[in-house]
Amino acid sequence: MGLGDLLSGLKAFVTQSGEFEPYFQALKAARATATPPERLARLAGHWSDEVKARVASNPNTPLEWLLKLIPAHANRVLGNPQLQL
């Protein structure tokens, strides 16, 4: 089994029957400042803790979702540029 096969299997596993975006796409979108707030709101419910952490750091994440992410990612939310005074 080569690396390509392993990555394909991983992609299929994390896609979970289309319920969530593939993991690596979700990570990239959660970090990108060009990602629309609506997509970040969906990613805030992703199964991956790392995706949620990146959403918590993204300045385009809606405030409602930042508040929901505080219990698990307080440091990331508090460091979010959107909340800087």
N, C-alpha and C positions, 0 to 999 in steps of 0.2 A: 504494500500500500504506500503510495507516494504522498507527498505533501498536498498536492492538488486534490487527491481523493479525500484526504483527511479534512481539508478546508471545505470541500463540497458537503461532506457529511456533517460537519459542524454547522454550516450554513443551514442545511435542511433541519437540523435539530433545533437550532435557536429560532427558526422561523415559526415553529409550533403551529403548523397548519394555517399559516397566513394570519394568525391572531396578532402577531407583532412583526415589526420590521426586522429584517435580518440584523443580527447583532452589530456587525461592523458598520453598516449603513446608519444604524441608530446612534452609535457612538459619534460618528462624524457629524451627523445632523444636530445632535445635542450640544456639540461644542461650537458649531458654526454660528457666528453672529448674524448671518443672513437668513437663518432659519426662521420662518414665520411663527408668531406666537401660538397659532392654532396647532401647528405641528409639535411645538414644544410641550403644549398642554397634553397632547396624546402621549408623547415620549415620557412625560412625568409619571405615567402609569406603567412604564415598561418593566419587565420582570428583572432586568439587570440593575443592580445597585450602582454600578459605575455609570450607566446611562443616566440614571436619576441624579447622580452627583453632578454630572456635567450639565444637566438641565438646570439644576440649582445654581450653577455659576453663570448661566447664560443671561445677559442683560435683556433679552427679548422675552424671557419667560414671564407669563402673566403673574401679577402679584398674588392672585388667588392660589396659584400652584406653588409659588415660592413659600407661602404660608403653610401649605400642606406638606412641603418637603422639609420643614424645619426640624421635626423630631429625629429624622435620620441623617440630615445633612446640614445641621445648624451652621457650621463653620463656612460651608460653601455658600449658603444663603446669605449670611451676614457679610461675606466678601463680595457679593454680587454688586456690580457697578450701579445697578438700578436703585440700590438702597443707600448709596453713598450720599451723605448730606453735604 
